[in-house]
Amino acid sequence: MKYFFRVIPALFIIFFFQTSALGADSIKIGVVDMQKFQAKSKGFQKSSERLKQKYQAMKDKMDVEVKELQKIEEDFKKQSLMLSLDAQGGKRRELESKKRYIQFLQNDFTQQMKESDVENSQRIVKELEKIVAKIAKDSKYTLIFNRQVSGLIYVRPTLDITDQVVKAYDSLKK
């Protein structure tokens, strides 16, 4: 009797899901490989290049400040024996002030680069969401996964729509 009460609900569940699945549309799945997108997309590469140029400009400014600090240190070493105690104290304060300024610049540049990177990434993700949604709607995809985030180990190459996404993104950026 216990067996009967276990089998009947199980059979009911099986038949219920089977009939609902028969009436459903076919499922179409796609996958986007973000590493492949980043490697192939000219629009993404332009965006990355702009970030690199911004970083290089900050690095160049930092290099100038570090060279100035080195010059001040060299001058202090050369003149330290000839300077009075008050003058030596002034030079030390100038050195410490310059070191603090350089530390501030390093922290500021690091923060600016992080913010720029996050801002750039968020902008690209929003654009990609729109592009992928349009591709999904036009091609009637049920699900589209990000290959890296979803943990997919193997995907049939016919499910990969990355090239479509790259083409759409690059045409948007022209």
HELIX and SHEET records of a PDB file:
HELIX    1   1 LYS A    2  GLY A   23  1                                  22    
HELIX    2   2 MET A   34  LYS A   40  1                                   7    
HELIX    3   3 LYS A   42  GLN A   79  1                                  38    
HELIX    4   4 LEU A   85  SER A  139  1                                  55    
HELIX    5   5 ARG A  147  SER A  150  1                                   4    
HELIX    6   6 PRO A  157  LEU A  159  5                                   3    
HELIX    7   7 THR A  162  LYS A  173  1                                  12    
SHEET    1   A 2 ILE A  29  VAL A  32  0                                        
SHEET    2   A 2 LEU A 143  ASN A 146  1                                        
END                                                                             
